[in-house]
Every structure is written in C-alpha cells, then in structure tokens.
Amino acid sequence: MARELTPCQLIERSIITKYHKALWTPFVAAVKKYSLIQAGDSIAVCISGGKDSMLMAKLMQELHRHSEVPFDLVFLVMDPGYNELNRRKIESNARLLQVPITIFESNIFEVANSTEKSPCYLCARMRRGYLYSKARELGCNKIALGHHFNDVIETTLIGMFYGSQLQGMMPKLHSTNFPGMELIRPLYCVHEEDIIAWARYNGLQFIQCACRFTENCASCDNGGSKRQEIKDLLRRLKQDDPNIEKSIFNSLHSVCLDTFPGYKSKGRTYTLEDFYED
C-alpha cells in the first residue's frame, strides 16, 4: 500500500515534478550561472512572508538536501511591525511548509512611516541593514532575497522611465556597510507567473503588502504604483511580442558601454569627454 504523503511533501513534490521546468530548473540555473553558493557558505534565507520568499525557502531547502556542495541555511524572518494577522499567517505557512524560521523584532514600520519623505525607500534600506546585521550575528556570510526575473526587468524600467537612470539589479553583490557579507538572489531567473501558478496549484495563500500603517505600499500590485504601471505596460507589449521580457533581461547581460555617452562605475561618473579620444 502506497504511503500517504503529508501536505508539505505534496507541495515539495510539486516543485520537482509538475513545476520542475518552471521553477527548479531556472533556480538551479541561476545558482550555477552566477556562482551564488560556494562550499562552506552559511546563508540567511530572508523570508518576508510573501509568495516569492516562501518559495525561495523551499527551493533552498531542496537544494540543501541534494547538493554535493556543503552549505548551511538559516531561515530568517524579521518582523518590522506586522499586524497580528500577518504575523500569524507567516508562522502558520512556515509550519505548513516545514520551514524552521528564526524570527526577530524591529521597529522599522514605525520609523519609516513617521517620515513624509520616501518612507518606502527608508523602509527597504532599514530592512536590509537589519537583515545583514542579524545574519552576521548568527554566523552567516550571505543573505538570500526573493527577487525574481520580473523584479529584475521591472526595476530596470522603473529606473529608466522615472529615475533617469539605466540601472539593473545584480544577481549578487557585496555589502558596502557589512564587510564580508554578500547578497544573493536565487530566484533571479524564475518568472513571477510561475510562482503564482505554483502557489495556486497547492492552494497556498501568502501575505501581500504587509505595511501596517498604509496597507497599501508602492511595491504591491494594487494599481496606482509605478511598478504596477510597468507591469501593465509589459503585459500589453507581450501581446505583440511574447519574448519582450526575455529580450529586456538578456539586454542586461550584453550592455555595450562604448555606445553610451556617459556611465557610472564604482561611484565615479564618466562623461563622453573622459573616454571619447581613447
């Protein structure tokens, strides 16, 4: 008689069977292509409670079980001031998915929402600082964030359209404020629509925007945000060219600096006159 699988085992099986090509393959491809994990790494997998970070936790768990490269994982949840409902949802999903989370508290929402100037920007910077600090305290040398393929191209277009800069999102980077620490993005090649499909297939519900004060932050897909405008634009463009997102993503890997009249590198700005004669 076949052994009945637990809900968690069924969810894990869906990753390596039904969604093997959509989730597991691009996840492993990113880890290998960008050398995100090395032997001896201790990685803090940062979980916000949303669909992306929770899937990342399961993928990292699966990789840890089967990888020939030895590395350690800590599943880190920072509570920046969640309301009680969101806090309980994160904890219940962690139990369901059998992710052994470590939770620590902060007052980021209170601080960020007490300022009128760029509260979302301040919140994001403070979150990362707290995560780096706690991860280092726990003996980790890397933090893993759940940014995916769509985040990469949407962030690039937001910067271009609204920030007057052509700037990408790196799959990994060294911390400037925490020497020896590194940030990695294991979902770099995973598409958001496939994450959504996986969650729906398994009947999973995760928190959306968790901002305690506004319940309506700029990164949520609720309409009105710059990110949502970009999502809508890309959706329309895909109707004529299904490969438009892939083209944008690939362009980030083949930037031709010789065709730009100016660029920035390592904190220095270069203009055409700096390199034209060369």
N, C-alpha and C positions, 0 to 999 in steps of 0.2 A: 504494500500500500504506500503510495507516494506521501511524503511528509508535507503537511500543510505549511505554507510559508507565512511568516508574520507580515503585517503591513509594511514594516521597514524593509524587509527582504524583498517584497514585491516592488517597492519603489527603487531599491538598488538594482534589481534585475532589469527594470525598465531602462535604466541608464546604459547598461551594457548589452541590451538586446534591441528593443524597439527603437531606442534613441542613440544607438551606438554610433551611427554615421553622423547624426546631427549634433551630438553633444560630446561623446567620449573621444571621437576621432579628432575634432578641432581642438579640444582641450589638450590632448597629448601632443598634437602637432605644435601648439604654441609653447608648451613646456620644453619641447626639444629644440624647436627653431630658434627660440630666444634664450636658451640655456637658463631657464628660470630657477631650476633646482639643482644644487650640487650636493655631493656626499658630505654629510655632517651638518647640513643646514638644520636649523630649528626655526620653524615658520609659524608665525601667529596668523591664523586664518581669521580675518576680521569679519564678523557677522553683524549686519545691521538689522536683520530680521526680514529683509525683502527676499524676493524670489532668486535674485542673482547670487547674493552671498550664501544663501542656504544651499543652492545647487553647487556652488563652488566648494562648500564644505564637504558635500557628499563625493564630489569628484576627487578632491584631495584625499579623502578617506580611502577611496577605492585605489587611488594611485599608491598610497602608502602601504596598502595591503599587498600589492603585487609588484612593486618596483624593486629592481635589483640595486638601486641606489639608496643607501640608508639615509633617512632624514626623519626628523621629529616634527610633530604638529601640536599646536595649542589652538583651541577654538575660542576666540576672544570676542566677547560681546561687551561693548561699552554702552552703558545706559546714560545718555546725555540729559535725561529728564523725561523719559517716555511717560505717557499717561498709563494708568493701571491696565487698561485693556490691551495696549500694545505690548507692554512688558509680559503679561500673561501669555499672549499669542506667541511671542518669541520662545518663551520657556516651554510651552506645550508642543510647538513644532520641533524644538530640539529633542524633546523626549520621544516624539513620534519617529523622528529620523535617526534617533540614537547618536546624536552629536553631543559629546561631553563638553558643554560650554563652560567657560570661566567668565563670570560677569563682574564688572567693576563699575562704580558710580562716578559721575561727573556732573557739573552744573552748567554744561555748555549751552543748553537751550535758554537758560535764564540769562546768561551773559550775552549771548548772541542776539537775543530778542529785546535786549534793553538798549540796543543801539539802533539808530534810524538809518545809518549808512552801511549798506551791503551786509545785512545780517546773515544771508546765506553764505556769502564768501567767508565771513568771520567764522561761522559755524563749521564750514568744511576744513578750514585751516586748524581750528582748535581740535576738531575730531582727530585729524591726522597726527597732531602733536601728542595728544593723549594716548593714541594707539601706539605710536612709536615708543613713548616713554614706558607704558605698561609692558609692551612686548620685550623691551630690553630688560626691564626688571625681572621678567620671567625667564630670561636667558636666551631669548630669540635673537636671531640676526637678520630676519626678514619679516615683513608683514605682507600678506596677500589681500588684495582688494578685488571686489567683484565686478569691475568694469568690463563690459563685453564689446564685441565688434561694433555694435550700433553706437555705443557711447563714444568709441574712437572717432567715427566719421561725423557724428553729430557735434561733438565738441570742436572738431576742426572747423566745421562750417559755422558754428556759432561764433567762434573767434574771428573768422574771416568776415562774416556779414555784420556782426555787431560790435566787435572789438578791434577792428582794423589791424588784425594780425593773422598771419598764416602760421599756425602753431598746432602741432599734433599732440597725441597722447602716447607716451612711450610704454612699451610692454614691461619695462623695468627701469628703475632709476635709483641712484644712490641718494640717501638723505643728506641734505646740506646742514641740517641742525643736529642730527644724531649720527656722528661719525661711526662707520662700521655697520650701519643699518641700511637695508635695501628694501625697496618696494617692488613687488611683482604683481602682474595682472594675468592670472592663469586663464581667464575667460576671454582673452584678447581676440581669439578667432571664432568664438561662439556667438551665434546670432540670437538676438533677443526673442524673435518669434519662436525659435525652437525651445527656449527656456520656458516661455509661456505655454507652449504646447505640452511640454513635459509636466508642468505643474497641473494643467487642466486634466491631463490623462490620468494622473494619480489623485485627483480630487484635492489637491493641496491649496490652501489659502494662506497667503503671507501678508504682512503689513505693507501698506503703501507708503505714502509720506507720513512720517512719524512726528512731525513738528508739533509740539504740544500746544504752542500758542496760536499759530495760524491755521494749523491743519490743512495748509494749502501752500506748500513751498514750491519754489521755481523749478525744482527737478522732477516734480510729479507730472504725470500725463493727464492733467485735468483741464487742459485748454488755457490759453492766455499766456503761457510761459514761452520764452524764446526757444527752449528745447522742443516744446510741442509744435511750434511753428515749423521748425526744421524737420520734425518727424512727418508732418503733413506734407511739406514740400517734397521730401524724398518719396513718400507714398505716391504722390502724383507723378513724379518723374519715373518711378518704376513701372507705371502703366505703359509708358512708351519704350522704356529700356529696362528690362528686368535685372540687368547686370550693373546698373548705375552705382549701387553701393559698393560692389566689388571693385569697380573702377576707381572710386574715390579712395578706398582702402589701399589698393595697390599703388596709387599715386604717392601715398605717404612713404612708400618704400623705394621710390625712384625719383626723389627730388633732384632737380638739375639746378644747382646753385649758380652755375655760370649764366643762367638766363634771368636771374633776379637782380634788380638794381640796388638791392640792399638786403642785409640779413643780420641776425644776431647769433653769436656763438660764445658760450661761456661768459655771459654777462657783458660782452662787448658788442657794440653796434658798428657794422661795416657799411659804408656807402659805396656807390659806384666808383667814386674817385679814389677810393682806397685800393681797388684791385683792377681797375679798367686797363691801365697801361701794362699790367702784368699778363 
